[in-house]
């Protein structure tokens, strides 16, 4: 509908890809999944569908977010619409079965709420648009879209028609039924004629209220009763159930028509929820400067991992990092439990949030879009497979390299561990050399210090990306050594301080 992208209809979409395994490895599934699920009922969204490499779309979304962030009243109106549309989704799921019950018709009053909330938001945006108070193109587009959807889905006198046709069904009062009999006075048919003295006609619920089923009202056809002993209550239930089927058809059409609106509005509400969480934990937020993709830029100051920031309620350590222009693979070594994996995840999460068009949790940032985020993590051995842990790891490496391109972000977390140290070094050098030649940008976490110390030799011998050493800094001396959780450029220290960490954690030396 143009609320997430520029209004150029001829422009081709430019999505950014991230695999399901990468979402798990970076813990994005547990964080962004929660951002978009449950806040408006059970209906959740696939957040990966919002990722884009298009700089124009990123700027377009930023403008909308900036304006919404400064207008809480407008945000509350959008929340009201989204809650209603989520209820419509839930109602559609409930009524999608073949069973219909008269009592459930009253639940369709959510459509009355939809008309009210959408009309209120449309009026608010129209007033702002007329006064020149809307700055972003996205919200200007939303104003026109909402006005059009209200006009095409609901009648002009919706409230009056709803009260006339539907309010009597919410609490059944008196009703009148017509019976037909044969020559021997046996009941052959019956029809519901009125409820609370209001004429009951087929499709009355949808004909008068919605902009569909514009045929003239038709009285109920007299249908045979299933059994002569069918109670009157059952007759009312059956006939109202038939009417509910008509209502469900309208509901399905309306849901399809409003689905894109719900999706786009929920995207921005998710962004605002993320921003609120960061501010509650006093985490800095900034919109990164968008660099060309070919620069392969990633330069940040005081980068936080928002996933850990939320789960730990703050208290995380920020880090600075800058990849060299044209591609750089950072080989990260250092103290055990020193934040190496957390740093790697922080890079991936920052890249993903940047490509949603949201502010990143950094003090300053300049980032190039990537076409894909690829993770290659060593996982626990799957004993159901025949190849063993090394076979699993090499298969994962191959799958990751098959996915990556020269414009991807590659994140490797001890990708090869299932063999001897010497073979590990040999295999890791081979894979790292291939990544370098492909011009990848990324981070490689390892305990193989010779892999990091050989970076300069690799740079002299091979083209492509630059390979550099960075370290997780340890502080203190002797048995008092501990992790600082700071990551910086430097030569590997050829120790993980395993004994010192063991002594600190258990008292055993």
Backbone torsions as a table, in degrees:
resi	resn	phi	psi	omega
1	UNK	NA	-3.5	178.2
2	UNK	92.2	4.6	-178.3
3	UNK	-85.7	-15.1	178.2
4	UNK	-112.1	-16.2	-177.3
5	UNK	-132.0	166.8	176.2
6	UNK	-63.6	162.6	-173.8
7	UNK	-83.9	8.9	177.1
8	UNK	-74.7	102.0	-174.2
9	UNK	-71.6	-18.4	-178.5
10	UNK	-87.1	-6.9	-177.1
11	UNK	-77.1	134.5	179.2
12	UNK	-78.6	141.5	178.1
13	UNK	-63.3	148.5	-178.7
14	UNK	-128.0	73.5	-175.1
15	UNK	-73.6	156.6	169.9
16	UNK	-109.9	134.7	-174.0
17	UNK	-101.0	146.4	171.8
18	UNK	-149.4	128.4	-175.3
19	UNK	-74.9	162.6	176.8
20	UNK	-61.5	-37.7	178.8
21	UNK	-66.5	-38.2	177.5
22	UNK	-64.1	-37.8	177.1
23	UNK	-61.3	-39.7	179.0
24	UNK	-70.1	-45.2	-178.3
25	UNK	-60.0	-37.7	-178.3
26	UNK	-89.9	-0.9	-178.3
27	UNK	65.0	19.9	178.7
28	UNK	-74.1	-28.8	179.4
29	UNK	-63.2	-38.9	-178.0
30	UNK	-78.1	-24.8	-177.9
31	UNK	-92.8	-63.8	-177.8
32	UNK	-68.1	-28.1	173.9
33	UNK	-58.8	-42.4	178.8
34	UNK	-70.8	-32.1	178.1
35	UNK	-57.6	-39.2	-172.8
36	UNK	-100.2	-6.6	-178.6
37	UNK	-110.7	149.0	171.0
38	UNK	79.7	-17.3	-177.7
39	UNK	-75.3	-21.3	178.1
40	UNK	-132.7	50.1	-179.5
41	UNK	93.1	-161.7	-174.8
42	UNK	-83.2	-14.3	-176.0
43	UNK	-73.4	117.4	-179.1
44	UNK	-113.2	165.5	-176.1
45	UNK	-120.5	152.2	174.6
46	UNK	-85.2	101.7	-174.6
47	UNK	-66.3	-25.0	-178.3
48	UNK	-65.4	-22.5	179.2
49	UNK	-68.9	-14.9	-179.4
50	UNK	-89.1	-11.7	-177.8
51	UNK	-67.5	136.9	-177.9
52	UNK	-143.1	153.3	174.2
53	UNK	-103.7	-0.3	-173.8
54	UNK	-81.8	114.4	179.8
55	UNK	-59.5	-35.7	179.9
56	UNK	-64.1	-42.0	178.9
57	UNK	-66.8	-37.3	177.9
58	UNK	-61.8	-43.8	178.7
59	UNK	-67.4	-38.6	178.9
60	UNK	-58.4	-45.6	-179.5
61	UNK	-68.7	-37.8	179.3
62	UNK	-60.2	-40.8	-179.7
63	UNK	-62.6	-42.7	178.9
64	UNK	-64.6	-46.8	-178.8
65	UNK	-61.1	-42.2	179.8
66	UNK	-61.3	-42.0	-179.6
67	UNK	-69.9	-42.0	178.5
68	UNK	-65.4	-37.5	-178.2
69	UNK	-61.6	-24.5	-178.9
70	UNK	-100.7	5.7	-176.6
71	UNK	-134.0	77.4	-176.9
72	UNK	-61.7	-30.8	179.1
73	UNK	-64.5	-43.4	178.2
74	UNK	-64.8	-38.6	178.3
75	UNK	-61.6	-42.5	178.7
76	UNK	-62.0	-36.5	177.4
77	UNK	-66.9	-38.5	177.6
78	UNK	-67.1	-40.0	177.7
79	UNK	-59.6	-42.8	-179.8
80	UNK	-61.3	-42.4	178.4
81	UNK	-64.6	-44.4	-177.7
82	UNK	-64.2	-40.0	177.8
83	UNK	-61.4	-41.0	-179.8
84	UNK	-66.9	-43.8	-180.0
85	UNK	-65.6	-33.0	175.5
86	UNK	-66.0	-39.0	176.9
87	UNK	-63.9	-36.5	177.1
88	UNK	-63.6	-41.3	176.6
89	UNK	-60.0	-44.8	-179.5
90	UNK	-63.9	-41.9	-179.8
91	UNK	-64.4	-37.6	178.3
92	UNK	-62.8	-40.0	178.8
93	UNK	-64.6	-39.2	-178.3
94	UNK	-68.3	-39.0	-174.0
95	UNK	-92.6	7.6	-178.8
96	UNK	-78.3	-8.8	179.4
97	UNK	-79.8	175.9	-179.5
98	UNK	-88.1	-0.8	-178.7
99	UNK	-98.4	133.8	-177.7
100	UNK	-128.4	140.0	-178.4
101	UNK	-132.3	138.2	-178.3
102	UNK	-58.5	-37.5	-175.8
103	UNK	-62.6	-29.3	-176.0
104	UNK	-76.3	-10.3	179.1
105	UNK	-61.5	-35.6	-178.4
106	UNK	-62.9	-22.5	177.9
107	UNK	-67.5	-19.7	-179.9
108	UNK	-70.4	-2.6	176.0
109	UNK	-64.2	-10.1	174.5
110	UNK	-61.7	-24.6	176.9
111	UNK	-68.5	-32.8	174.7
112	UNK	-64.5	-39.8	178.0
113	UNK	-67.2	-37.5	178.4
114	UNK	-62.1	-44.7	179.2
115	UNK	-62.8	-39.1	-177.6
116	UNK	-68.9	-48.1	-176.8
117	UNK	-69.3	-40.2	179.3
118	UNK	-67.5	-39.1	178.6
119	UNK	-65.0	-39.8	179.7
120	UNK	-65.1	-43.3	179.1
121	UNK	-67.5	-40.3	178.5
122	UNK	-61.4	-41.9	179.6
123	UNK	-65.7	-40.8	179.8
124	UNK	-63.8	-44.1	179.7
125	UNK	-68.7	-37.5	179.4
126	UNK	-63.1	-39.9	178.4
127	UNK	-65.7	-42.3	178.6
128	UNK	-65.5	-39.9	-179.9
129	UNK	-64.2	-42.1	-179.3
130	UNK	-65.7	-32.7	-178.3
131	UNK	-89.5	-0.1	-179.7
132	UNK	76.6	19.1	-176.2
133	UNK	-85.9	-10.5	178.1
134	UNK	-91.3	124.3	-176.9
135	UNK	-99.1	-39.2	-174.0
136	UNK	-84.3	144.5	178.9
137	UNK	-64.7	-31.9	-179.5
138	UNK	-62.3	-44.9	-179.6
139	UNK	-72.7	-29.8	173.9
140	UNK	-64.8	-41.6	177.0
141	UNK	-63.6	-42.3	179.9
142	UNK	-59.9	-39.1	-179.9
143	UNK	-58.9	-44.7	-179.4
144	UNK	-71.0	-39.7	-178.2
145	UNK	-64.4	-45.7	-179.1
146	UNK	-62.8	-44.3	179.5
147	UNK	-59.5	-41.0	-179.6
148	UNK	-68.2	-41.4	-177.7
149	UNK	-69.2	-36.3	176.7
150	UNK	-66.3	-42.2	-177.3
151	UNK	-67.0	-38.5	-174.3
152	UNK	-86.4	-16.7	-176.2
153	UNK	-104.9	-19.5	-176.0
154	UNK	-130.6	148.8	177.6
155	UNK	-72.0	159.8	-177.9
156	UNK	-64.1	-36.2	179.6
157	UNK	-104.7	47.1	-173.6
158	UNK	-54.5	-49.4	-175.2
159	UNK	-59.3	-45.2	-178.1
160	UNK	-66.6	-42.3	-179.8
161	UNK	-67.2	-37.3	178.7
162	UNK	-62.4	-45.2	-179.3
163	UNK	-63.1	-38.3	-178.0
164	UNK	-71.7	-39.9	-171.6
165	UNK	-97.7	-26.1	-167.9
166	UNK	-118.7	-27.9	-174.4
167	UNK	-63.7	-30.0	179.9
168	UNK	-67.4	-19.4	-178.8
169	UNK	-85.2	-18.2	-177.6
170	UNK	-69.0	-35.8	175.7
171	UNK	-136.7	99.8	-175.1
172	UNK	-64.8	131.9	175.5
173	UNK	-113.6	-121.4	179.4
174	UNK	-79.6	152.5	176.7
175	UNK	-147.6	157.2	-178.4
176	UNK	-126.2	135.8	-175.8
177	UNK	-124.8	138.8	176.2
178	UNK	-104.1	131.1	176.7
179	UNK	-110.0	147.3	171.3
180	UNK	-119.0	145.7	-176.7
181	UNK	-133.4	155.4	177.3
182	UNK	-86.1	-173.0	-176.9
183	UNK	-63.4	-21.7	179.6
184	UNK	-98.6	16.1	175.4
185	UNK	65.9	29.1	172.8
186	UNK	-91.5	138.8	179.3
187	UNK	-69.3	124.5	179.2
188	UNK	-113.2	-13.7	-179.8
189	UNK	-167.1	164.0	179.5
190	UNK	-154.0	153.0	179.4
191	UNK	-147.1	141.4	175.4
192	UNK	-79.5	123.5	-174.0
193	UNK	-103.2	-38.9	-177.6
194	UNK	-154.2	154.7	174.6
195	UNK	-128.7	125.8	-177.3
196	UNK	49.1	43.7	175.8
197	UNK	66.8	8.1	174.7
198	UNK	-98.8	132.2	-178.8
199	UNK	-58.8	130.9	178.5
200	UNK	-101.9	116.8	-178.7
201	UNK	-125.1	154.8	-179.7
202	UNK	-61.0	135.5	179.6
203	UNK	66.0	17.0	-178.8
204	UNK	-59.9	-36.7	-177.3
205	UNK	-61.5	-43.9	-175.4
206	UNK	-93.1	-30.9	-175.7
207	UNK	-63.1	-46.4	-174.7
208	UNK	-81.5	-27.9	-167.4
209	UNK	-98.3	-42.1	-174.8
210	UNK	-102.0	170.4	-179.8
211	UNK	-92.5	37.0	179.1
212	UNK	-135.7	165.0	-179.7
213	UNK	56.3	61.6	-176.0
214	UNK	-83.8	9.8	178.4
215	UNK	-66.2	154.5	176.7
216	UNK	-60.0	149.5	178.1
217	UNK	-60.3	137.2	178.1
218	UNK	-120.0	134.0	176.6
219	UNK	-67.9	157.3	180.0
220	UNK	-62.1	133.1	171.7
221	UNK	-69.5	138.1	179.4
222	UNK	-71.2	119.1	-177.3
223	UNK	-111.2	147.3	-179.9
224	UNK	-61.4	142.0	176.2
225	UNK	-77.6	140.8	-177.1
226	UNK	-60.6	-42.2	177.7
227	UNK	-141.5	150.6	179.0
228	UNK	-62.8	-24.7	-177.8
229	UNK	-92.5	10.0	178.8
230	UNK	-58.0	122.1	-178.3
231	UNK	-68.4	157.3	179.7
232	UNK	-58.8	-38.3	-179.9
233	UNK	-59.7	-39.8	179.0
234	UNK	-67.0	-36.8	178.5
235	UNK	-62.2	-44.4	177.7
236	UNK	-61.5	-41.8	-179.0
237	UNK	-61.3	-44.9	-177.9
238	UNK	-64.2	-46.0	-175.6
239	UNK	-70.0	-37.8	175.8
240	UNK	-69.0	-33.5	176.7
241	UNK	-62.5	-38.8	176.0
242	UNK	-62.3	-39.6	178.4
243	UNK	-67.9	-34.0	178.8
244	UNK	-64.3	-33.3	177.1
245	UNK	-59.3	-42.0	178.2
246	UNK	-64.8	-39.8	179.6
247	UNK	-64.4	-38.5	-179.2
248	UNK	-65.0	-36.8	176.4
249	UNK	-59.6	-43.5	177.9
250	UNK	-64.9	-40.2	179.4
251	UNK	-60.6	-44.3	180.0
252	UNK	-62.6	-41.9	178.5
253	UNK	-63.9	-43.9	-178.6
254	UNK	-64.8	-40.5	179.2
255	UNK	-60.8	-45.7	179.1
256	UNK	-62.4	-38.2	-178.2
257	UNK	-71.2	-30.5	-176.1
258	UNK	-100.2	0.2	-174.7
259	UNK	-63.6	-41.3	-179.9
260	UNK	-66.4	-34.9	176.9
261	UNK	-64.2	-46.3	178.9
262	UNK	-60.3	-43.0	-178.5
263	UNK	-61.2	-48.3	-176.6
264	UNK	-68.1	-43.1	179.3
265	UNK	-64.0	-40.3	179.7
266	UNK	-64.6	-33.8	177.3
267	UNK	-58.8	-47.8	-178.3
268	UNK	-71.0	-35.2	176.3
269	UNK	-65.9	-35.7	175.5
270	UNK	-63.0	-42.0	178.1
271	UNK	-61.8	-43.4	179.8
272	UNK	-66.0	-34.6	176.9
273	UNK	-65.7	-43.0	176.4
274	UNK	-60.0	-45.5	-179.0
275	UNK	-64.0	-38.2	178.0
276	UNK	-63.7	-42.5	179.2
277	UNK	-61.9	-41.4	179.5
278	UNK	-64.4	-41.2	-179.4
279	UNK	-68.5	-34.5	178.3
280	UNK	-65.4	-27.9	178.1
281	UNK	-99.0	11.6	177.3
282	UNK	58.3	37.3	178.2
283	UNK	-93.6	131.3	-179.0
284	UNK	-65.4	150.5	177.3
285	UNK	-131.8	138.1	176.3
286	UNK	-152.0	148.7	172.3
287	UNK	-84.5	120.2	-176.8
288	UNK	-68.2	144.1	170.5
289	UNK	-66.4	130.8	-176.2
290	UNK	-87.3	116.3	179.7
291	UNK	-100.1	156.6	177.6
292	UNK	-60.0	146.5	-178.5
293	UNK	-57.8	-39.0	-175.9
294	UNK	-68.1	-17.9	176.4
295	UNK	-72.1	-25.3	-177.9
296	UNK	54.9	42.0	-175.2
297	UNK	-80.8	144.4	170.3
298	UNK	-156.9	94.2	-177.9
299	UNK	-127.1	116.0	-176.6
300	UNK	-135.0	148.7	172.3
301	UNK	-118.8	133.4	-179.4
302	UNK	53.9	60.2	178.9
303	UNK	-82.9	126.6	175.4
304	UNK	-108.1	155.5	171.8
305	UNK	-95.9	108.1	-175.6
306	UNK	-63.1	-26.9	179.2
307	UNK	-64.1	-50.2	179.3
308	UNK	-70.9	-32.4	178.3
309	UNK	-58.2	-41.6	-179.9
310	UNK	-74.2	-47.0	-176.5
311	UNK	-67.1	-33.7	-179.8
312	UNK	-95.4	-1.0	-177.5
313	UNK	56.3	49.0	-179.6
314	UNK	86.8	-168.3	176.9
315	UNK	82.9	3.8	178.2
316	UNK	-84.0	159.6	-176.5
317	UNK	-98.3	125.7	178.6
318	UNK	-80.5	158.9	178.0
319	UNK	-139.6	151.8	173.7
320	UNK	-102.0	146.6	175.7
321	UNK	-158.5	145.6	176.7
322	UNK	-143.5	116.7	174.8
323	UNK	-78.4	144.2	177.0
324	UNK	-69.9	144.7	179.4
325	UNK	-59.8	137.7	178.4
326	UNK	93.7	-4.0	176.3
327	UNK	115.9	130.5	178.1
328	UNK	-150.1	137.8	174.7
329	UNK	-109.8	118.6	-177.7
330	UNK	-95.8	118.1	178.2
331	UNK	-92.6	113.4	-171.3
332	UNK	-104.4	121.1	175.8
333	UNK	-127.0	175.0	175.0
334	UNK	142.2	-167.9	-171.8
335	UNK	-58.3	141.3	173.8
336	UNK	-58.1	142.5	179.8
337	UNK	57.3	32.7	-177.1
338	UNK	-97.6	9.0	176.3
339	UNK	92.9	17.1	-177.7
340	UNK	-65.6	-49.1	179.9
341	UNK	-66.5	-37.3	177.7
342	UNK	-61.9	-41.6	178.2
343	UNK	-62.5	-46.6	179.4
344	UNK	-58.1	-44.9	178.8
345	UNK	-64.1	-36.5	-179.9
346	UNK	-60.7	-40.4	178.0
347	UNK	-61.8	-46.6	-179.0
348	UNK	-65.5	-42.6	-179.6
349	UNK	-66.0	-41.7	178.9
350	UNK	-61.7	-42.1	179.1
351	UNK	-62.6	-43.5	-178.3
352	UNK	-65.4	-45.7	-178.1
353	UNK	-66.6	-37.1	174.5
354	UNK	-57.0	-40.8	-176.0
355	UNK	-86.6	3.7	163.8
356	UNK	-85.8	-15.4	-175.3
357	UNK	90.5	13.8	-179.4
358	UNK	-94.4	159.9	172.1
359	UNK	-67.8	144.3	-179.9
360	UNK	-94.3	155.8	-176.2
361	UNK	-85.7	70.2	179.8
362	UNK	-142.6	164.0	174.9
363	UNK	-77.9	-44.2	175.7
364	UNK	-142.4	151.4	-178.9
365	UNK	-159.0	143.9	171.1
366	UNK	-138.0	117.9	-169.4
367	UNK	-137.1	141.9	171.6
368	UNK	-94.6	142.9	173.1
369	UNK	-64.3	152.1	172.0
370	UNK	-120.3	156.4	-179.0
371	UNK	-85.0	-15.2	-177.7
372	UNK	-164.0	145.2	169.6
373	UNK	-107.2	121.4	-177.2
374	UNK	-118.3	129.1	175.9
375	UNK	-115.2	141.4	175.2
376	UNK	-129.6	95.1	-177.2
377	UNK	-110.4	143.1	171.8
378	UNK	-81.1	126.4	-178.1
379	UNK	-115.2	171.7	176.9
380	UNK	-59.3	144.9	-177.8
381	UNK	-64.2	133.7	175.1
382	UNK	-90.0	105.3	-175.2
383	UNK	-70.6	-9.0	178.4
384	UNK	-80.9	-12.0	-179.4
385	UNK	-93.8	156.8	-175.2
386	UNK	-90.5	-13.4	-169.4
387	UNK	-90.7	-5.8	-177.9
388	UNK	75.3	177.9	-174.1
389	UNK	-66.6	-43.2	-179.9
390	UNK	-61.7	-42.0	177.9
391	UNK	-60.7	-41.7	177.3
392	UNK	-61.9	-44.0	-177.0
393	UNK	-64.4	-45.1	-179.5
394	UNK	-65.6	-34.3	175.8
395	UNK	-65.3	-41.1	178.3
396	UNK	-65.0	-41.1	177.4
397	UNK	-60.5	-46.3	-179.3
398	UNK	-61.8	-43.9	179.6
399	UNK	-62.8	-39.9	179.1
400	UNK	-65.0	-45.3	-179.6
401	UNK	-67.5	-30.2	176.4
402	UNK	-67.1	-31.6	-179.2
403	UNK	-79.2	-36.1	-171.4
404	UNK	-73.3	151.5	171.8
405	UNK	-126.3	178.0	179.7
406	UNK	-66.4	-13.0	179.0
407	UNK	-106.6	18.2	-178.8
408	UNK	-97.1	166.5	170.6
409	UNK	-106.9	119.4	-176.6
410	UNK	-108.2	124.8	-177.7
411	UNK	-124.3	111.7	-177.0
412	UNK	-113.6	124.8	-180.0
413	UNK	-116.1	96.6	-176.6
414	UNK	43.7	61.2	-171.6
415	UNK	-66.4	-25.5	-177.8
416	UNK	-127.5	115.0	-180.0
417	UNK	-135.9	-12.6	-168.4
418	UNK	-86.3	37.8	177.8
419	UNK	-155.7	-174.4	-178.5
420	UNK	-69.4	158.6	179.9
421	UNK	-55.6	-41.3	-178.5
422	UNK	-67.0	-44.6	178.2
423	UNK	-67.4	-35.1	176.8
424	UNK	-60.2	-46.0	179.6
425	UNK	-61.6	-44.9	-178.7
426	UNK	-61.6	-49.9	-178.3
427	UNK	-64.4	-40.8	-178.8
428	UNK	-65.1	-39.4	177.5
429	UNK	-63.6	-39.6	179.2
430	UNK	-62.6	-46.7	-178.9
431	UNK	-67.5	-44.4	179.8
432	UNK	-62.3	-38.5	177.5
433	UNK	-62.5	-41.6	178.1
434	UNK	-63.2	-41.0	178.6
435	UNK	-64.6	-39.8	179.0
436	UNK	-63.2	-46.9	-179.1
437	UNK	-62.6	-29.6	178.7
438	UNK	-79.2	-8.1	178.4
439	UNK	77.9	28.1	-177.3
440	UNK	-69.9	155.2	168.9
441	UNK	-112.5	133.7	179.7
442	UNK	173.1	-172.0	-179.0
443	UNK	-128.1	137.6	179.3
444	UNK	-126.0	109.3	178.7
445	UNK	-89.8	131.5	-177.7
446	UNK	-154.7	159.2	169.8
447	UNK	-104.1	6.2	178.9
448	UNK	-90.2	97.4	-172.5
449	UNK	-69.4	-30.2	178.0
450	UNK	-65.5	-24.5	176.7
451	UNK	-66.5	-40.9	179.2
452	UNK	-75.2	-39.5	-177.1
453	UNK	-69.5	-20.9	179.1
454	UNK	-88.1	12.2	-176.0
455	UNK	-61.1	-43.8	-177.1
456	UNK	-65.5	-40.7	177.0
457	UNK	-61.6	-41.6	179.8
458	UNK	-63.8	-39.1	179.6
459	UNK	-66.3	-34.6	178.8
460	UNK	-72.0	-34.5	-172.7
461	UNK	-88.5	-27.2	-172.3
462	UNK	-126.5	149.6	174.8
463	UNK	-88.1	-166.9	179.1
464	UNK	91.8	-143.0	-178.4
465	UNK	-68.4	162.4	171.1
466	UNK	-86.9	138.5	173.6
467	UNK	-106.1	127.9	-176.8
468	UNK	-133.6	156.3	179.2
469	UNK	-100.4	131.5	170.0
470	UNK	-128.9	156.5	-173.7
471	UNK	-133.2	149.3	168.6
472	UNK	-86.1	115.4	-168.3
473	UNK	-76.7	134.0	173.3
474	UNK	-102.1	147.8	179.1
475	UNK	-124.9	154.1	179.4
476	UNK	97.0	-170.4	-178.8
477	UNK	-149.1	155.3	178.4
478	UNK	60.8	-137.5	-178.4
479	UNK	-74.7	-8.5	-178.3
480	UNK	-91.9	10.0	179.6
481	UNK	-66.1	137.0	177.7
482	UNK	-145.3	167.4	-179.2
483	UNK	-80.7	139.3	174.5
484	UNK	-93.9	-16.7	-176.5
485	UNK	66.0	15.3	174.1
486	UNK	-98.0	138.1	178.9
487	UNK	-113.0	131.5	-179.0
488	UNK	-149.2	163.3	175.6
489	UNK	-69.1	141.3	179.7
490	UNK	168.7	163.5	179.6
491	UNK	-76.7	147.1	-179.6
492	UNK	-60.6	145.4	-176.5
493	UNK	-94.2	1.2	175.7
494	UNK	56.2	30.6	172.3
495	UNK	-156.7	144.6	174.5
496	UNK	-102.6	4.5	-179.7
497	UNK	54.8	42.2	-176.2
498	UNK	-63.6	-43.5	-179.2
499	UNK	-64.1	-41.3	-178.9
500	UNK	-66.4	-39.6	177.4
501	UNK	-65.8	-40.9	177.7
502	UNK	-60.1	-43.9	179.9
503	UNK	-65.3	-40.6	-178.9
504	UNK	-66.3	-38.5	-175.1
505	UNK	-82.4	-32.6	-172.5
506	UNK	-123.1	-15.5	-176.6
507	UNK	84.1	-3.2	-179.9
508	UNK	-90.3	138.0	177.9
509	UNK	-131.4	NA	NA
